[in-house]
Amino acid sequence: MEVAYLFCESGANAVRIPFFDYDRRLFCRLAALGGKWDRFRNEFLFENHVIAEQFGRNVPGIPYVWVDKSASVPVRVFGFIGSPAVDHPFPAASPEKFPEHWQNRLETELRSGKYSLRTLNSYVYFNRLLCRTFQKTPEEIQPEDITGFLASIEKDKEYSASSINLAISAIKFFYKKVLKKDISKEQRRPRQDKRLPVVLSRTEILKMFGAEKNLKHRLLLMMVYASGLRVSEVVCLKRQDVDIDRKTIIVVSGKGRKDRYTIMSETVIDTLANYYSLYGITKWLFPGADPEKHLSIRSAQHICEQALKEAGIQKNASIHSLRHSFATHLLENGTDIRYIQKLLGHSSIRTTERYTHVARRKTLTIISPLDTINNEKKGVTL
């Protein structure tokens, strides 16, 4: 990216930064400055404390265009080494080639099939990105364009196999169900990466909880680990979903729009009474800055990242690692894998079976061959 485009809402000091290409250096810099990345709209969003006029000083090395929608004067292009601003017409960014009527048709088809909002946003995003990449309308896209697009997001954006598969699903759905022109049927899907989940030890989890001094944040992390919740599930919990008497939590409309019950911890139950009174909890168990809304997924992820940092844990862990640890520790304690499957909400037992590869239940009694040779080679110093 050669230029960052900053959009200022009329009468506000908010800055929006759309990305038309990926630049790792700029991306990391904007994230460090407090920007929140919206992966579906493909842009950063900064809150109101960011002042547009001062923004360029925080991103040295990147020129930017400040667009005030309320202004009738030419846009001013600010240099990034302190050079004087010069009047310059706003350069044309890559225009959208995915017409609104096709987007509306795609959304209608998805909503009629009761697809989730997250899936809807993803499908719209990838089809818009395909058309914008080649500057073609959906009717003009050819099979080789789809192949080239998938290759480009793998090479330039370093998308994982699962993300590429999502892009393929989005494109296939649109061309088959909406445009009625199945030009993507020959597209092969990449094999999924078979990575083992990152699991924290019991000692690491205790250190992590001990490092988090904020009661609300600590309770959130405890519930993810104690009940095996996804981050999208824990932030959406309501007070009414927690049954202290039965020691259960009902997860409403979890992944795949499925309800399920999972277990509660005595430690969590003991903490809840104090938490309810201290925070005045009535609706959302973890309210956001706006009490009428729940905590965002990104905020929950950030809470976990900070706790890991404070605890000095070096593993490449995330909040989802607490869910992995829940399943793995249950398996090591001898819990039947099919019970674990139900608690996690997995449709297939094969998904749950991956935890057998990291559980240490059967490997604890195996002795390393390095230790056994000491009985044969006495006096050898290693």
N, C-alpha and C positions, 0 to 999 in steps of 0.2 A: 504494500500500500504506500502511495506517495503522499496522499493528503488525507487528513482526518476531517470529516464533515460534522460540525457541531450544530445541532438544531435547538434553538431557544424558544420555549413556549412564550407567547405574548404575555407580558406583564409578570413573568416569573423568572427566577434565577436558576432554572433547571436546564441541564444540558443533556441532549440525547445524541448518541454517536452510532450511526448505522455503519455496518461493515459491508463493503462490497467485495472484499478480498481478505484473506487471512494473513495477518502479520504477527508472528509470535511475540516479537519484542514489544510492539505496541499493545497487544492483547494483555501481556503480563504487566506492563506498566499501568494500564488503565485499571486492571484488577487491583493492583497494589494501592491505587489512589482511592479505592472504595467503590469502584464501579460494579454494578450488578449485571451480569450477562444474561440476556434473554435469548435462549437458543432457538426459540421458535420465530421470534421477530428478527433475529440475527442482529442484535444491537446491544450496546451497553446503555444502562440508565444510571445517571447520577442524581442523587437527591438534591433538595433545594439549597443545601449549604455550599454547593459548588457554584462559584461565580464564573460566568462565561468569559468575561474580559480577562480574568486572571488565569484561565485554564491553560493557555499556551505555555506559561512559564513552568508548568508542572510536567510537560511532555517535551523536553528538549530533544531536538533531532527530528521532530515530526511537524510539518506545516499543517495548518488547519484552516478551515473555512467556517466562519461564524454566520449562521443563518438566523436572522431575527424575522420571524414570519410576519410581524406587524410592521416592519420597516419597508418603505418604498424606495429607499436609496440603494445604490449598488452594494452588493455584498463585499466586505473588506477581507482580503486574504492576509492573514498575519504570518510573517516569517517566523522562523524558530531559532534565529541566532541574534535576535534583537534588531533586525533590519526594519526600516519604516514600513508601515502598512501601505498597500497600494490598492487603488480601486480595481476591481476585477469582476467581471460577470461570473455568476455561479457556473462552474463547469458541469456539463451534463454527466450525471452518474449513469451507471447501467440501468436503463429503464426497464420497468416490469413488462414482461411479455405474456404473463398469465392473466388473461382478462377476468374482470370481476364476475362476469356471468358464468364462466367456467368454475371459478372458485365457489360461487353460490351453489352451483349444481353439485359440485363435489361435497360440500358441506351438507347439503340436503340428503344426498345418498348415504353419507356416513351417519347422520342423525337418525335417519329412518331405520338403520340397522343397529341403533343404540350403541354406537361406538363411543368410547370415552373421549372427553375433551382433549386429553393429552394426545390420543391417536389422531383426532381430527386436526389438531394444530400441526402435528408432525407430517401428516399426509399433505396438507396444504403447503407447508414449508418446502418439502422436497420437490413438489411439482413446480412451485414458483421458482425455486433455485435452478431446476433443470432448464426451464424456459429462459431464465435470465442469463444463464451461463452461455447458451448458444444464440441468444437474442432471436429466438424463434417462438412463434405461437404454438400451442399444443398441436394444432393441425399440421404444422410444418415439421415437427419432430420426427426423426427417422430412427430405426433400430440402432444404427451405428452411433447416433447421438447419445442414446441411453448408455451404451457400452462405454463411450468416451467419458460421459459424465461420471459414471461409477468409478472409472479408473482415476479420474481427476480428484474426486473427494478422498479416495484412498491415498493417493500420492501427495496431494497438496495439503489436505486437511487432516491427514493421518487418521481417518475414520476407522473404527474397529469393524470386525466382521459383522457384529450384531447391528451396528449403525447402518452398514451397507445393506444388510438384509432388510432393515426397516425402510430404507430408501427404495429398494426394489419392490417391497410390498405396496408402498405409497404409489409408485408409478404404475404398477400392474393394476391396482384397484382403479385408478383414474381412467386408464386407457381401455380397460375391459368393461367396467361398470358404467362409466360416464360418457366417454367419447365413443364407446362401442367400436374401438379400433385396436384390437389386441396386438400391438406391435412389440410388446415386451415378452411374449410367451417363450421365446428362445433364450432369454436371459438366465444364465446359470447363477445360482446363489453360492457365495463363498462358504467354506466350512467354518463353523463356529470355533473360536479359540477355546481350548480346553484348559482353563486356568484354575488352579486350586484357590479356594477362598482364603483370605487373610484372617487368621484366628488369633485373638489375644488370649494370653494365659490368664488364669484367675488372679495371679499377683498383679499383672498389668491392669486388669480391670479395676481392682481395688485402688491402685495408685491413681488411676484416671478419675474415679469418683472422688477420691480424697483431694485431688488437685482442684476440683470444681467447687468453689465456695458459694456460688449462687444456687439457692435452693431450687428454684424453678428449672434451671439448666441441669442440675444434678439429677433431679427427679425424671426429667425427660430422658436422659441417658440411661438411668436405672431401668426405666420401663421398657426401653428398646431391648436391653439385654435380658431383663427378667421375664419378658413375655414374647420375645422373638418377633418384634414388630418391624415392619418396613418404615422408613422415615416418612413416607407419604401417609402411612396409617397413624403413626403416633401424633403427628401435628393435627390431624383431623379428629382426634378423640374428643368426645364430649363428656361432661361429668356423668350424664345418664348412662354412658356406655360402660362405666366401671361399677361392677357389682361386688361390693366389699364383703357382704354376707356369704356369697357363694364363692368368693375369691376367683372371679373370672372377669375377663374383658371381652366384650363383643366388638369385633371389628366389622363395621358396616361398610359394605361395598368396597372390599379390598380389591386386590388385583383380579381382573376378570369379572368385576362387579359381583363378587361372592362374599356373603357374610360368613363369619366363623367365630368360634369362641377360642380363647387361649387362656393360659393360666396367669395368676397374679402372685406376686411375692409378698410374704409377710412383712419384709422390710419396707416395701413400697406402701403397703397398707398403713403401717405405723407412721410413715412420712406424710401421707395424704391429709390427715386431719389437720395438722399444722399448716400444710400448704393451702388447703381450702380457706382457712380463716385468714391467713396472712395475705393472700392474693385476692380474696373475695371471689372465688371461682363459682360461677353460676351456669355458664353455657360451655364455652370451649375450655378444655382442660389446660391447654397451653395457648392463651390468647396472644395476639400480636400487638403491635403498637396501637392499632385500632382494636379496641375490645370486642367489636362486632365481628372481627375476622380472626382466624386462627393464625398461629405462628407459621411463617413460610418455611418451605422445605430448605431453602438456602440458608436461612437463619439457623435451623436445626443442625445442618451440616457444619456451619461455621462454629457453633457451640462445641461440637465434637472435635473439630480440628484444633480449637484452642485448648481443650482439655487434654488432648493427646500431647500437645506441645508443652503444656505446663507440667505434665507427668513425665516428660522426657522420654516418651516412647518413640523409637526410631522406625518402627515398622511402617510400611506403606498402607496404613489402616484408614478407615473411614467410619462413618456412623453405621454403615451396613455391616461392618466387621463385628459389631455387637450382636447383630442377628446371627451371623455365622458362628460366633462364639457360643451363643445360646444353644444352637443345634448341636454343635460339636461337644460341648460339655455335657449335655443330656445324653448323647450317645456314649460318651466315655463313662457315664454313671450307670449305664446298663438299660436306659430307657429304650423300649421297642421302637424301631425306626418308623413303623407305621403310625405310632402316636405322634412322633416328631413331625411326620408329614402333615398330619391334620392340624397341629398347632401352628405350623408355618404357612399353611394354606396352599401347599403344592398340589397341583393337579396330578402329577405323575410321581411315582416313587423313585424314578430314575433321577429326578432333580434332587431329591433328598439324599440319595445314595452317594453323592459326591462328598458328603461329609465323612463317609467311611474312610476316605483317602487321607484325611487329616486327623481323624480321631486316633488317640494313642492307647485305646483300651487294650488292644491285643499286642501292641508293640512294646509295652512297658516291661514285659518279662524277657524280651529278646536281648541277649548280651552281644555287644559289638565284638567282632573277631580280634580287634586290637587289644581288648581286655583279656581274651582267652589265651593269647600267645604268651602272656606273662607267666603262665603256669609252665610253659615249655622252655622259655628262654630266661631263666633266672639270671639276674645280675646285669641284664642289658639296659642301658640308660637311653631313653628316647628324648 
